[in-house]
């Protein structure tokens, strides 16, 4: 059974930085792309970033326009972990952040669709104060 657990959320001021971590288990980690989503009350879950593993020490990353240039996704295959490094945070980044294992090895096909992910964590709250 694939399981993912997020951590690292918290309260940060506008312009600050935060790194979220996600641990995955029950899967051959290098065979799965991993994604980060976020959600605020009353809104749909929004794709933030996705990272695949192409072998040969190469990862491909995708970002939502709203976070491009401010967020960086990375993975440590030796630890089954994915990270979301968030910089220059804005109040509109406030949300519950979720990590998910994708049903495909690649992010290239509709990575923003939550239906393409097979396992979700419970989320970690990020609050950016103005």
Protein Blocks (a to p, Z undefined) as FASTA:
>chain_A
ZZdddehiacddehiacddddddehiafklpccddddddehiacddfbdcddeejoiacd
dddfklgokaccdddfknopacdddehiafklgccddddddfbfbfkloplbmklpcbdc
ebjaddddZZ
